[in-house]
Amino acid sequence: MTSTLIRGRLLSFHREPQSIDDTAAYAYESDGALLLDNGMIKAAGPYSTVKAAAPQDVTEIDHRPHLIMPGFIDTHLHFPQMQVMASYAANLLEWLNTYTFPEECRFVETAHAERIAVHFFDEMVRHGTTTATAYCSVHKASADAFFAESLKRDMCMVAGKVMMDRNAPQGLLDTPQMSYDETRAVIADWHGRGRNHVAITPRFAITSTPEQMEVTKSLVREFPDLHVQTHLSENRDEIAFTCELYPEAKDYTDVYARYGLLGPKSLFGHCIHLSEREADAMSETGSVAVFCPTSNLFLGSGLFPLRALMRRQKPVRVSVASDIGGGTSYSMLKTLDEAYKILQLQGERLNPFDSFYMMTRGNAEALSLVDRIGTLEPGTDADLTVLNMAATPAMALRAEVVNSLADELFLLQTMGDDRAIVETYVAGKPAKSSLGAN
């Protein structure tokens, strides 16, 4: 396979920035290059150095003056909810019952699931997202369609068949035994095939009986290396209903703790209204609270306390996500734009280096996949996004007076969307420019 040399300005993070002036947190090359081979990054650094070490027959692609970063990572979204976006509802539970559950019933049909899977992956690529952590529907056909499309495109994805056996339409209910058997089948069929990772996925405590939570516990014990994903403390009515359903639990988080679901590879969507006890439990187990800004605003769920969770004596691990289709944009740029506003409303700041760290290395660390994705380190997978801060006339006008990397990142975050994504590389291959050929 012919090697590829990608030239442009490079930005990648070593660790979380401590301030906007923390230049040691990241590596930036004003004229950099990446040597890609067989889907991997073989070398990264100054263009002259990488070029000198490249094979003579290397194919060179020049993306100057654009910025090249690791592909964006989205740690919580719902594959069956693409046609639910922009649905008018007062709150979470009304939105679920009126729009979401009826839509997800359609995913029993393989043809529908396969069609939406194509659109889903197209949108990920279009917006520069190369890895996502997704909920499929309760139907195994939806997970099969998702993972088949992921395998076809050689993308690194985490996803799972949703488990739910109560408080939903009949067409969305499985049983404890069925959820166990079908989850095991999805694991056998897809986990480790290509770059696929299967997650154990009870939707949330409201839609799972204690019997189903018991089989979830069994799955986690049988497959301790798999991710676990569910929802936690998004909406106060949801919290109250959960506590009614599980009166023996100390609180919402304790429901999941009783079934062994907390841990370093467990991702809990939302976590807006955690008590101190719950935050301690999250911290002590290394569990991840997933911040979903556009969804939280759209559904009126509340303001995620990012800084409060991170600054605690027992800090909570945090990631950030679009939460399609409660979320209102596929773009991680737009997602972090809304995150910035949520922090502003709490008298806090989210500097642009924080934002781009979270979209890349931060989310990779939250997924325990930073050895493969989220950086430009040699030996990692060649998932990249190429960004243009002058992608639209309004952005170009603003870009005329940008005089720092921080200004450029903030412009991209505040005004950027899919048009700012020049190219998305998946396993070393240009994917965005190839969309018309799919």
FENZI-V870089 format. One record per helix or strand. SS is the DSSP state (~ for helix, > for strand). FROM is the first residue (numbers start at 1). TO is the last residue. If there is no record, write none. Layout:
SS,FROM,TO / SS,FROM,TO
//
This chain:
>,4,13 / ~,23,25 / >,26,37 / >,40,46 / ~,47,53 / >,59,70 / >,72,78 / ~,79,81 / ~,92,108 / ~,110,126 / >,129,135 / ~,140,153 / >,157,160 / >,162,163 / ~,170,172 / ~,176,190 / >,196,202 / ~,205,207 / ~,210,222 / >,227,232 / ~,236,245 / ~,252,258 / >,266,270 / ~,276,285 / >,288,291 / ~,293,298 / ~,306,311 / >,317,320 / ~,332,345 / ~,352,366 / >,381,381 / >,384,387 / ~,393,399 / ~,405,415 / ~,418,420 / >,421,426 / >,429,430 / ~,435,437
//
